[in-house]
């Protein structure tokens, strides 16, 4: 979390940090019903193709359903499935529950492709785990590109349909 905050401050990104109980997935939403996240809460899917050659981190609003077949087709990839804990550690140096688009900060040399749902473009403040599932950091969505540029990463945009 400290590394994410350091990068935000270096890049002059305004943010609000919210601490909360550990969240390991959307099913844990009941733990944070009364917390103001100051933006759209996002979920993140760590996916891989059938051959395990290409890995993707897809970020979308927490209440939106994702159709892996449509995402696969949109990316021009073979059938996608969820990456496992070992692959997650190898590719993003993160444990389950802390996956977010901000993982690029702790794994700048990753070959994971980052994908942002077009619904988040222009959405204003969005909220992600800052590489730690006991907090969320809200910031303007426009700064996601600034963060990706800092690490020379391409950010793909696509309509993630449910």
C-alpha positions in Angstrom: 0.0 0.0 0.0 2.8 2.4 0.8 4.4 2.0 -2.6 1.1 2.9 -4.3 0.7 6.0 -2.1 4.3 7.0 -3.0 3.6 6.7 -6.7 0.3 8.7 -6.4 2.2 11.4 -4.6 5.0 11.4 -7.1 2.5 11.7 -10.0 0.4 14.3 -8.1 -2.7 12.1 -8.1 -5.3 13.2 -5.7 -6.8 10.3 -3.8 -8.7 9.2 -0.8 -7.6 6.1 1.2 -10.3 4.1 3.0 -9.3 1.3 5.4 -11.7 -1.6 5.9 -11.9 -5.2 6.9 -10.0 -7.6 4.5 -12.0 -8.2 1.3 -11.2 -11.3 -0.7 -13.9 -10.9 -3.4 -17.3 -9.5 -4.3 -18.9 -12.0 -1.9 -17.3 -10.0 1.0 -19.3 -6.8 0.1 -21.5 -7.3 3.1 -18.5 -6.3 5.3 -18.4 -2.8 3.8 -22.0 -1.8 3.1 -21.8 1.4 5.2 -18.4 2.6 3.9 -18.2 5.5 1.5 -15.7 4.5 -1.2 -15.9 8.0 -2.9 -16.3 6.5 -6.3 -17.3 3.5 -8.3 -16.0 0.3 -6.6 -14.2 -1.9 -9.1 -13.5 -5.6 -9.3 -10.6 -7.1 -11.2 -10.4 -10.4 -13.0 -7.0 -12.1 -13.4 -7.4 -14.2 -16.6 -5.3 -16.3 -18.9 -5.8 -17.9 -22.2 -6.1 -21.7 -22.7 -2.4 -22.0 -23.7 -1.2 -20.0 -20.6 0.7 -17.7 -23.0 -1.3 -14.5 -22.4 -2.5 -13.1 -19.1 -5.0 -10.2 -18.6 -6.2 -8.1 -15.7 -9.7 -6.9 -16.5 -11.1 -4.1 -14.3 -14.8 -3.3 -14.3 -17.5 -1.9 -11.9 -18.1 -4.3 -9.0 -21.8 -4.8 -9.8 -21.3 -5.6 -13.5 -21.2 -9.2 -14.7 -18.4 -10.3 -17.0 -18.9 -12.8 -19.8 -15.5 -14.5 -20.3 -16.5 -15.6 -23.8 -17.2 -12.0 -24.9 -14.0 -10.8 -23.3 -12.1 -13.5 -25.0 -13.6 -12.6 -28.4 -13.0 -8.9 -27.7 -9.3 -9.6 -27.0 -9.0 -12.0 -30.0 -7.8 -14.6 -27.5 -8.4 -18.3 -27.1 -10.8 -19.4 -24.3 -10.1 -17.4 -21.1 -10.2 -18.8 -17.6 -9.1 -17.5 -14.2 -5.5 -17.6 -13.4 -4.5 -19.5 -10.3 -2.7 -18.3 -7.2 0.7 -19.3 -8.4 0.3 -17.6 -11.7 -1.0 -14.5 -9.9 2.1 -14.4 -7.7 4.5 -15.1 -10.7 2.9 -12.4 -12.9 1.9 -9.6 -10.4 3.6 -10.5 -7.1 0.3 -10.3 -5.4 -2.0 -12.7 -3.4 -5.6 -13.4 -4.1 -7.9 -10.7 -2.8 -5.5 -7.8 -3.6 -5.8 -7.9 -7.4 -6.2 -4.6 -9.0 -5.1 -2.5 -11.9 -2.7 -0.9 -9.4 -0.7 -4.2 -9.3 1.4 -2.7 -12.1 3.1 -0.6 -9.4 4.5 -3.6 -7.6 5.2 -5.6 -10.8 6.4 -3.0 -13.3 8.0 -5.7 -15.5 4.9 -7.8 -15.8 3.7 -9.0 -19.2 0.1 -9.0 -18.1 -2.2 -7.0 -20.4 -4.3 -4.4 -18.5 -7.9 -4.0 -19.7 -10.4 -1.3 -18.5 -14.1 -1.6 -19.0 -15.3 1.4 -21.2 -18.0 2.0 -18.6 -15.3 3.4 -16.3 -14.0 5.9 -18.9 -15.1 9.3 -17.8 -16.7 7.9 -14.6 -14.9 10.2 -12.3 -13.6 8.7 -9.1 -13.0 4.9 -9.1 -11.9 2.7 -6.2 -9.4 -0.1 -6.2 -7.4 -2.0 -3.6 -3.9 -0.4 -3.3 -2.2 -3.8 -3.5 -3.6 -4.6 -0.1 -7.2 -5.9 0.5 -7.6 -4.1 3.8 -7.9 -0.7 2.1 -9.3 0.9 -1.0 -8.0 4.0 -2.8 -10.3 6.3 -4.7 -9.0 8.5 -7.5 -10.1 10.0 -10.8 -10.2 7.4 -13.5 -8.2 9.7 -15.9 -5.2 9.0 -13.7 -5.2 5.3 -14.6 -3.6 6.2 -17.9 -1.0 8.3 -16.1 -0.1 5.4 -14.0 0.2 3.0 -17.0 2.4 5.6 -18.8 4.7 5.8 -15.8 5.4 2.1 -16.3 5.3 2.1 -20.1 2.2 -0.2 -20.1 -0.5 -0.2 -22.7 -4.1 0.0 -21.3 -6.8 -1.5 -23.5 -10.4 -0.4 -23.4 -13.3 -2.6 -24.2 -16.9 -3.0 -23.4 -17.1 -5.8 -20.9 -20.7 -7.2 -21.2 -22.4 -9.4 -18.8 
